[in-house]
Amino acid sequence: MSDYLMEIYNSYKDEPVIGIFARRSPILIVKDPNLIKDVLIKDFSNFADRGLTIHEKTEPLSQHLVALEPKRWRPLRTKLSPVFTSGKLKDMFPLILECSEHLEQYVEKLASKNEPVECRELTAKYTTDVIGSCAFGIDTNSLSDVDSEFRRMGREVFATKWQNVMRLRIKQAAPWFYNILGYILPQTNFTKFFTRILMENLDYREKNNIVRHDFVDMLLELKRHPDKIDIELTDSVIASQAFVFFLAGFETSSTTMSHALYELAQNHKIQDKLREEINHKYAKNDGILTYNNIKEMDYLDKVFKETLRKYPPATFLMRKSTSDYTFDGTEINISKGQTVWIPVYAIQRDPNIYPDPEVFDPERFNEEAMQTRNAMFYLPFGDGPRNCIGARFAVYQTKIGLVKILRNYIVDICEKTQIPYINDPKAFLLAPTGGIYLRIIKINQT
């Protein structure tokens, strides 16, 4: 979809909006930054829905923040937002740090073998462990255990198996029939797994009075006081929130980490400059990494932002109008229920906005450059009230993982590195065909 939307975007360079059909459904692609701002922020109340379908019987775990209709989304978002404040993230920092230390040990083993490393799998194991710890309060052992159940389930959700493709096709073409299938089809392995894991965890914490300052604590609070939220809180609704935190948290952050490593392997000056900043912060703090250290690493922040500019995991944003609407300053009218897409990938690779978009240049995100650009031209986390709730968490787990690898290791291209990068047409989120293979070399420290 990223390649297709980019083609459409470039074919109608001067148009603020473009209309296409996805099968029989008309879709409005919005390109103009002012109109994008209207959709995401200014007139958000008219576009509070993402237009994703929920199937309580067929897919019990589809009742999560990403997909929920505005009526249930709003109160739930309000209740869950405090989990992702700076204060809460500080509380979770030691949990993320512990997982990053396991990552260091694992990379040590890989580097000693002197073989190409598939970085998407490496980073997915690390982020699975982080999310397992912070969202489920469980040591998932993805890095040390080849058969980690959590990692297996993560793969299964995103696998492009024929069963998954068939489910998606039926859901798109005949949602009513897909609902009926809920009474016939058995629940998927991952639905049973995530529901069981979360419910057991909630019971265990309740009985043993355990507090970990994490996502499960907040869900337990909701379970204890359902009267404080104006929606029906079934076990499936509660489990859905942990499920989407796991999915969104491990896959998007791991692809961002592997994309950063892919670019740094080809740009050693950038890699060396970043390593210098990392070593400087460690030296200033007696070899200890703190929450504030990550915040203070300016160049790391630029590298992170440029990675998401070039490789946004979600290549377009979806919204659906909740009423008839006329775009401000135009004669463009849309009816209630109209699907709107914002082509993030195409915008962030537009040479008129980002000159030489294929070049990896962190300096695009220095203060001066950012002030000259419209904020709507950089949307890896979306924007407005329905932006990514876990953005701050994603930033920290990704940056910590990169720091731990780059401090003691050089990443380099190898004979299996695919250059140029080719988008996998089957992947749900942005991903390359054939993985990201790099060489990881230990730095000899005297």
C-alpha positions in Angstrom: 0.0 0.0 0.0 2.9 2.4 0.7 4.2 2.1 -2.9 0.7 2.4 -4.4 -0.2 5.5 -2.4 3.2 7.1 -3.3 2.5 6.5 -7.0 -1.0 8.1 -6.6 0.4 11.0 -4.5 3.1 11.7 -7.2 0.7 11.4 -10.1 -1.5 14.2 -8.7 1.3 16.5 -7.4 -0.7 19.7 -7.2 -4.0 18.3 -5.9 -5.0 18.8 -2.2 -7.2 15.7 -2.2 -7.5 12.6 -4.4 -10.3 10.0 -4.7 -9.7 6.3 -5.2 -11.6 3.1 -4.8 -10.6 0.1 -2.6 -12.8 -2.5 -4.3 -16.2 -0.8 -4.1 -15.4 1.6 -1.3 -14.6 5.2 -2.2 -11.6 6.6 -0.3 -10.5 10.2 0.0 -6.7 10.7 0.1 -5.9 14.0 1.9 -2.5 15.6 1.0 -2.8 19.3 1.9 -1.3 20.0 5.3 -4.1 22.4 6.3 -6.8 19.8 5.5 -4.8 17.1 7.3 -4.7 19.4 10.4 -8.5 19.8 10.1 -9.0 16.0 10.0 -6.6 15.1 12.8 -6.9 18.1 15.2 -9.1 21.1 14.4 -12.2 19.2 13.4 -11.3 16.0 15.2 -14.9 15.5 16.5 -16.0 15.0 12.9 -13.2 12.3 12.4 -13.0 10.6 15.8 -13.5 7.2 14.2 -10.7 5.2 12.5 -13.2 3.2 10.5 -11.9 -0.2 11.7 -14.4 -2.9 12.3 -14.9 -4.7 15.6 -16.1 -8.3 15.8 -16.7 -9.2 19.4 -17.4 -12.9 18.7 -15.1 -13.7 15.9 -12.2 -11.5 17.2 -12.7 -10.8 20.9 -9.4 -9.0 21.1 -10.4 -6.4 18.4 -12.1 -4.2 21.1 -9.0 -2.2 21.7 -8.1 1.5 21.7 -6.8 1.5 18.1 -10.1 0.2 16.6 -12.8 1.2 19.1 -15.6 3.5 18.0 -15.5 7.0 19.6 -18.2 6.2 22.3 -16.0 3.5 23.9 -12.7 4.9 22.8 -13.0 8.3 24.6 -13.5 7.1 28.3 -11.0 4.2 27.9 -8.3 6.6 26.4 -8.8 9.0 29.3 -8.4 6.1 31.9 -5.3 4.6 30.2 -3.4 7.8 29.3 -1.9 8.1 32.8 0.1 4.9 32.2 2.2 6.7 29.5 3.1 9.9 31.4 6.8 10.7 32.0 6.3 9.8 35.7 5.0 6.3 34.9 7.7 5.8 32.2 10.3 6.7 34.8 8.8 3.9 37.0 9.0 1.5 34.1 12.6 2.5 33.1 14.3 -0.1 35.3 12.1 -2.9 33.7 13.2 -1.7 30.2 16.8 -1.4 31.3 16.8 -5.0 32.6 15.6 -6.3 29.2 18.2 -4.1 27.4 20.9 -5.8 29.5 19.7 -9.2 28.3 19.9 -7.8 24.8 23.6 -6.8 25.4 24.4 -10.4 26.5 22.6 -11.9 23.5 24.4 -9.6 21.0 27.7 -10.6 22.6 26.9 -14.2 21.7 25.9 -13.3 18.2 29.0 -11.1 17.6 31.3 -13.9 18.7 29.9 -16.2 15.9 31.0 -13.6 13.2 28.0 -14.4 11.0 25.3 -12.2 9.4 22.6 -11.3 12.0 18.9 -11.0 11.0 18.2 -7.7 12.8 14.4 -7.7 12.6 14.3 -10.9 14.6 16.9 -9.7 17.0 15.1 -6.5 17.8 11.7 -8.2 17.9 13.0 -10.5 20.6 14.1 -7.5 22.7 10.9 -5.5 22.3 8.8 -8.6 23.0 10.7 -9.0 26.3 10.2 -5.3 27.1 6.5 -5.4 26.4 6.1 -8.7 28.1 7.6 -7.2 31.2 5.8 -3.8 31.1 2.4 -4.8 29.7 2.0 -8.3 31.2 4.5 -8.3 34.1 6.0 -11.5 32.8 9.6 -12.4 32.0 9.1 -13.7 28.5 12.7 -14.9 27.8 12.5 -14.3 24.1 16.2 -13.5 23.9 17.3 -16.6 25.9 14.6 -19.0 24.9 14.4 -20.1 21.2 10.8 -21.5 21.8 9.5 -18.4 23.7 5.7 -18.6 23.6 5.3 -14.8 23.5 7.6 -14.5 20.5 5.8 -17.3 18.7 2.5 -15.6 19.3 3.8 -12.3 18.1 4.9 -14.0 14.8 1.6 -15.7 14.5 -0.4 -12.4 14.7 1.5 -10.8 11.8 2.1 -13.9 9.7 0.8 -13.7 6.2 -0.6 -17.3 6.3 -3.5 -18.2 4.0 -5.9 -18.4 7.1 -5.1 -14.9 8.1 -5.5 -13.6 4.5 -8.8 -15.4 4.2 -10.1 -13.9 7.4 -9.1 -10.4 6.3 -10.7 -10.8 2.9 -14.0 -12.1 4.4 -13.9 -9.3 7.0 -13.5 -6.6 4.3 -16.0 -8.1 1.8 -18.8 -9.3 4.1 -18.5 -8.1 7.7 -22.0 -9.5 8.5 -20.9 -13.0 7.4 -17.6 -12.6 9.4 -19.7 -11.9 12.5 -21.6 -15.2 12.0 -18.3 -17.1 11.7 -17.7 -16.2 15.4 -20.3 -18.9 16.3 -18.6 -21.5 14.1 -14.8 -20.9 14.0 -12.8 -21.8 17.1 -10.9 -18.9 18.7 -7.4 -18.4 17.4 -4.4 -19.6 19.4 -3.3 -16.0 20.2 -6.8 -15.0 21.4 -6.8 -17.8 23.9 -3.1 -17.2 24.9 -3.4 -13.5 25.5 -6.7 -13.7 27.3 -5.5 -16.5 29.6 -2.1 -14.9 30.4 -3.7 -11.5 31.3 -6.5 -12.9 33.4 -4.2 -15.2 35.3 -1.9 -12.3 35.9 -4.6 -10.0 37.2 -5.8 -12.7 39.6 -2.3 -13.4 40.8 -1.6 -9.7 41.5 -5.0 -9.3 43.2 -4.4 -12.2 45.6 -0.8 -11.4 46.3 -1.1 -7.6 46.5 1.6 -7.1 43.9 2.3 -3.6 42.5 4.7 -3.0 39.5 3.7 0.5 38.3 2.9 -1.0 34.8 0.1 -1.4 32.3 -1.4 -4.4 34.2 -1.7 -2.4 37.3 -3.9 0.1 35.5 -6.0 -2.6 34.0 -6.4 -4.2 37.4 -7.6 -0.8 38.7 -10.2 -0.7 36.0 -11.3 -4.2 36.8 -11.7 -3.4 40.5 -13.7 -0.2 39.8 -15.8 -0.7 36.7 -18.2 2.0 38.0 -15.5 4.6 37.3 -15.8 4.1 33.5 -18.9 4.6 31.5 -18.6 1.4 29.3 -19.1 -2.3 29.9 -15.7 -3.8 30.9 -15.8 -7.4 29.9 -12.8 -9.6 30.2 -12.3 -9.4 26.5 -12.3 -5.6 26.5 -9.7 -5.6 29.3 -7.6 -8.3 27.5 -7.9 -6.3 24.2 -6.0 -3.3 25.7 -3.0 -5.4 26.8 -3.1 -7.3 23.5 -2.9 -4.1 21.4 -0.1 -2.7 23.7 1.8 -5.8 23.1 1.2 -5.8 19.3 1.8 -2.1 18.7 4.6 -2.0 21.2 6.8 -4.8 20.0 6.3 -4.8 16.2 6.6 -1.0 15.5 9.5 -0.4 17.8 11.4 -3.5 16.6 11.1 -2.5 13.0 12.2 1.1 13.8 15.3 -0.3 15.6 16.2 -2.6 12.8 15.7 0.2 10.2 17.9 2.5 12.2 20.6 -0.2 12.3 20.2 -0.8 8.6 20.8 2.9 7.9 23.7 3.3 10.4 25.4 0.2 8.8 25.5 2.2 5.5 26.4 5.5 7.1 29.4 5.0 9.3 30.1 8.8 9.9 26.6 9.1 11.4 27.1 5.9 13.4 30.5 7.1 14.8 29.0 10.5 15.7 26.1 8.8 17.6 28.5 6.4 19.4 30.6 9.4 20.5 27.5 11.0 22.1 26.5 7.6 23.8 30.1 7.2 25.2 30.1 10.8 26.4 26.9 10.4 28.4 28.2 7.1 29.9 31.5 8.7 30.9 29.6 11.6 32.5 27.5 9.2 34.6 30.2 6.7 35.8 29.2 4.1 33.2 25.5 4.2 34.2 22.5 4.8 31.9 19.8 6.9 33.4 16.3 8.0 32.3 17.5 11.6 31.8 20.6 10.4 29.8 18.3 9.2 27.1 16.4 12.5 27.1 19.7 14.4 26.8 21.0 12.6 23.7 20.2 15.1 21.0 21.9 13.3 18.1 20.2 10.0 19.0 16.9 11.8 18.9 17.7 13.1 15.4 18.7 9.6 14.2 15.5 8.2 15.7 13.3 10.9 14.0 15.0 10.5 10.6 14.5 6.7 10.8 10.8 7.2 11.3 10.7 9.8 8.6 12.1 7.4 6.0 10.4 4.2 7.5 7.1 5.1 9.2 5.7 1.6 10.4 2.1 2.7 9.6 2.4 4.0 6.1 -1.0 5.8 6.1 -3.4 7.0 8.7 -7.1 6.1 8.5 -10.1 8.2 9.7 -13.8 8.0 9.0 -16.2 11.0 9.1 -18.8 10.8 11.8 -21.1 13.4 10.1 -21.4 15.2 6.8 -18.5 17.6 6.4 -17.2 20.4 4.2 -13.5 21.0 4.1 -12.7 24.6 5.2 -12.0 27.0 2.4 -13.0 24.4 -0.3 -16.1 23.1 -2.0 -15.2 19.6 -1.1 -18.2 17.9 0.7 -18.1 14.5 2.1 -20.9 12.4 3.6 -21.1 10.7 7.0 -19.1 7.4 6.9 -16.6 8.6 4.3 -13.2 6.9 4.7 -10.2 9.3 4.7 -6.6 8.3 4.3 -3.5 10.4 5.0 -0.5 9.1 3.0 2.3 9.4 5.7 4.9 7.4 3.8 4.4 9.4 0.6 4.5 12.8 2.4 7.7 11.9 4.3 9.4 11.0 1.0 8.2 14.0 -0.9 11.4 15.7 -2.4 9.6 19.1 -2.2 9.3 18.7 1.6 12.4 16.6 2.3 15.1 17.2 -0.4 16.8 14.0 -1.5 14.4 11.9 0.5 16.3 8.6 -0.1 19.3 10.1 1.7 19.5 9.3 5.5 20.2 12.7 7.1 19.5 13.2 10.8 20.2 17.0 10.4 16.7 17.3 8.8 15.6 17.3 12.5 17.8 20.1 13.8 15.8 23.0 15.4 16.2 25.3 12.4 15.1 22.8 9.8 12.1 21.7 11.8 10.8 25.3 12.2 10.7 25.7 8.4 8.4 22.6 8.0 4.7 22.2 8.5 4.1 19.9 11.5 1.7 17.9 9.4 4.5 16.8 7.2 5.9 14.4 9.9 3.3 12.0 11.3 4.9 8.7 12.3 2.8 8.7 15.5 -0.3 10.4 14.0 -1.4 13.6 15.6 -4.4 15.0 17.6 -6.5 13.3 20.2 -6.2 9.9 18.5 -2.5 9.9 18.1 -0.4 6.9 19.3 -0.9 6.7 23.1 2.3 4.8 23.6 4.6 7.1 21.6 6.7 8.1 24.6 7.1 4.5 25.6 8.1 3.5 22.1 10.7 6.2 21.9 12.4 5.1 25.1 12.4 1.3 24.5 13.8 1.9 20.9 16.5 4.4 22.0 17.6 2.3 25.0 18.0 -0.8 22.7 20.0 1.2 20.1 22.3 2.6 22.8 23.0 -0.8 24.2 24.0 -2.2 20.8 25.9 0.8 19.5 28.0 1.4 22.6 30.1 -1.7 22.2 29.4 -2.8 18.7 29.8 -1.6 15.1 27.0 -2.5 12.7 28.1 -3.0 9.1 26.6 -4.3 5.9 27.4 -7.8 4.8 27.0 -10.0 1.7 23.4 -10.7 2.7 22.3 -7.1 3.2 19.7 -6.1 0.7 20.5 -2.8 -1.0 18.4 -1.1 -2.2 15.6 -1.7 0.3 12.5 -3.2 -1.3 9.1 -3.0 0.5 7.5 -6.3 1.2 4.1 -6.1 -0.5 2.5 -8.6 1.8 3.6 -7.1 5.1 1.0 -5.5 7.4 3.5 -2.8 8.6 6.4 -1.4 6.6 9.0 -4.2 6.2 11.6 -5.2 3.7 11.5 -8.4 1.6 13.9 -10.9 2.9 14.7 -9.3 6.3 17.6 -7.0 7.4 20.9 -8.9 7.6 23.9 -7.0 9.0 27.2 -7.8 10.6 27.7 -6.9 14.2 31.4 -6.5 15.3 32.6 -6.1 18.9 34.6 -2.9 19.5 38.0 -3.8 21.1 38.0 -1.6 24.1 41.4 -1.0 25.7 
